Amino acid sequence: MSNPFDLSDRVIAITGASSGFGHHFAGVLAANGATVLLGARRVEKLEDRVAEITKDGGKAQARALDVTQTDSIHKFIDAAFEEHGRLDAIINNAGVEAGAKTYTMIDETDWDYVLNTNLKSAWVVSKYYTEQVLAHKQPLGNIVMISSITDTRTIKGQFPYAVSKGALTRMTEVMALEAARYNIRVNALAPGYILTDVSRILLESDQSDDFMKGIPMRRYGEFDDLDGPILLLTSDASKYMTGATITVDGGHVCSSL
């Protein structure tokens, strides 16, 4: 029996791949056979990651990408099709925060910075990816959004970030409906509290116990808790899934008030 999670001969692009989730996903996908195309502004970080993946026997390439610039997005996607003749999946992972700010604290610069990076870029990437799938007569396409449990779990002090993720999940659903005619699937992964270089400052602070009480499994997530879900969404194991959001949060969203 064939392995539905096998990514051999697949080409998968990841935005925001120089650190965090994207950095980790690149290794997971490459370890399962995919050729991964890493995109971000910090090319030197990407090249370091490519070297690590290559050393482990994987296939990866580093590409300069600024998701706030349409021309940069076009070059990133065009390069994939020109070199490989296909792009089986693209992961919209690029994301930023504006710090612990409420709606009264942010200014227009904060709003534009977060919404353009987290939301607008995912639309621009997905739109151009769809155009190129059709132009190259690729039979199937796959778009994966990296959302967050803040898409539904209301949290104070992350106003533009939470708004962008709520909209991203909704965009996933609408795009799935509209992209099905092109044989392109669109799904989202919504992580909960995952220990990253950025989140450790908060999650390992004096407030940690309070945050932990809201998680039924009584622990924070680790990067490898996302390995199965990202493999599911990028492989044939999810070939009949579209418009879905997979939440990985230790039960946080269903915890009691």
N, C-alpha and C positions, 0 to 999 in steps of 0.2 A: 504494500500500500504506500502511495506517495505521501510525503509529509506536506500538509497544507501550509505550514509555517515556513517552508523553505523559500529563500529569497535568491537562490542561484539565478544568475543572468538577469536579475532585476536592477534597474538604475533608479536610485532614490535620492532626491535633493532635500536638504534641510537648511532652512534659514535660521539665522541666529545661532550658528553651530560652534562659535568660538568658546563657549562656556556653558555651564548649567545643563539643562535638559538636552539641548541640541548636541552638545559635546558628548554626552553619555549615549544618546540615541545612535550617533554615528558608529560607535563601537559595537553596539548591540546588533545593528542591522548588518554591518560588515561581517561580524562573526557568524551570521546566518546566511552568508553568501552574496549579499547585495554589493553593488558598486555604489558607494555613497559620495555625493557631491556636497561638500561643506561650503556654505556661504555666510559671510560676515564681513564687517569692516576691518576687523583685526586679523589681517591675513597671516601675520607671523604666528598667531595662536592657532589658526587653522592648520598651518604647515606643521606645527608641532604635533597636532592631533593626527594628521595624516601619517606622519612618521611612526607614531605609536601603532596605528592600525596596520600599516604596512609591515611593521616588524612582527606583528602577530599573525601575519598571513592574509590580511584583508586587503580590499581594494578601495581606495579613497582618493579624492582630489580636492584641492583647496581652490575656492573661487572668491574674488573680491565681490562683495554685495552690500549695498546700502539700501535697505528696504523702503526708505523714505524717498528714494529717487527712482522714478519710473524707468529711465534709461538704464540704470544699473540692474533693475529687475529683468528687463528685456534681454540684456547681455548675458545675465546669469542663466536664464532659461534657454536662450538661443544656443549658447555654448554646449549645453547638455544635448540638445537635439543634433547639433552639427557634429559633435564628436561620437555620440553613441547611437544616433538615429532614433532615440526614444527616451522617454522619461516616464517610468511606470508610476511613480508616486512623488508627490511633493509635500513636505511637512512645513506648515506655517507655524514656526516656533518662535520667531523673533518677538521679543517683548521687553517692556521697560516699566518702571514705576516712577511715581513723582514724589515718593517718600510718604510719611504718615500725615496726610493732609485731608481735611474735610472739603466740602464744596465751597465753603466760604474762605478757605485758606489758599486754594489754588488760584492761579491767574491764567490768562489765555495761553501763555507760553507753556505752562504745565499741561493744560488740556490738549493743545495741539501736539505736543511732544508724545504724550501717551496714546492718544487716539490715532494719530497718524502712524505710529510704529506698531501698535497692537492690533488695530482694526482696519484702517485704510489699506495698509500694506498687504494684509491677508486677502483683501478683495482684489487689489491690483495684481498680485501674484497669481491668484486663482483665475482671474479673467484671462490673463495672457497665457497661462498654462493651458487653459481650455482651448484658446485659439490655436495654439501650436499643436495640441493633440489632434485637432480637426485638420489642420493644414498638413500634418504629416501622416494623416490617415491611420493614426494609432488606434487599434480597436477598443482599448480600454484605458481609463485614466483613474487616478486615485488622489484625492486631496485630504490631508489630515490637518485639522486645526488643534493647536495646543491651547486649551482654554484653562479654566480654573474653577474650583468650587465656589469662588466668589461670584460666579455667573448667576448663582441662585442663593447662596448663603450670604446674607447681608452682613457687612462688616463696616464698622465706623473707622474713618481715617484712611481709607484707600479709595477715595471717591473716583478719580478718573480711571484707575486700574480696574476696579470692580465694574464700572459702567462699560469699559471696553470689552471685558470678558463676557459680560451678559449679552452684549451685542454680538460678540463673536460666536457664541453658542446659537443664538437665534439665526445668524447668518448661515451657519452650518446647515440648519434645517431648511431654510429657504433655498440655498444653493443646491442642496441634495435634490429637492423637488425639481428644480430647473435644469440640473445637469444630467439627470437620469436619461434624458433623450439622447445624450451624447455618449452614453455608457461610461460616465464618470461618476464614481462614488465620492461622497463627501461625509466625513465623520469627524468627531472631536474626542479628544482625551482631556479630562478635567482632573488634574491632580489636586490633592488637598495639601496639608502641611507637610512638605517634603524638606528634609534637611539639605540645604545648599549653602554655599559660601555666604550668600546674602541673608538667607533666612535664619542662619544659626545665631546671628546677633540678637534676634528677637526670641527665637524658640529655645535658646539656652540662657535666657535672661531670668530675672527674678519673677517674670510673669509666666514662665514656662508651665508651672503646675496648673495655673488657671486655664491655659490653652489645652493642656493635656486632658483635663476633665471633660472637655467637649468632644473627645474622640473615644468612642466605645471600645476600640482595641487598645486604648491607653498607651499608644506610642506614636511617634512621628514616622512618616514614611521615609524610606531610603530610595536612592535612584533605582536600584534593581527591582523595587516593587512595581516599577513602570515597564519593565522589560516585556512581560507577557502581553500587556495591553498594546504596546506599540508594535510588537510583532503581529498581533492579531489584526490591527487596523491596516498595516502595510502589506499584508500577505493575502493569499487566496482563502485563508481561514475565515475571512470576513466578506467573501465575495457576494453574499446576499444581504449585506448590511449597508445602509446609507441613511443619513439623517440622524444617526445615533450619537449620543454623548456617553462615553464610558467614564464613570467617576471612580477615582482611586484615592480614597481618603480615610480608610480605617473605620468607615461608618459615620463620619462627621456630619454629613448632610441629613442623616436620619436620627441624629441624637436628640434627646428631649431638651426642651427649653430650660 
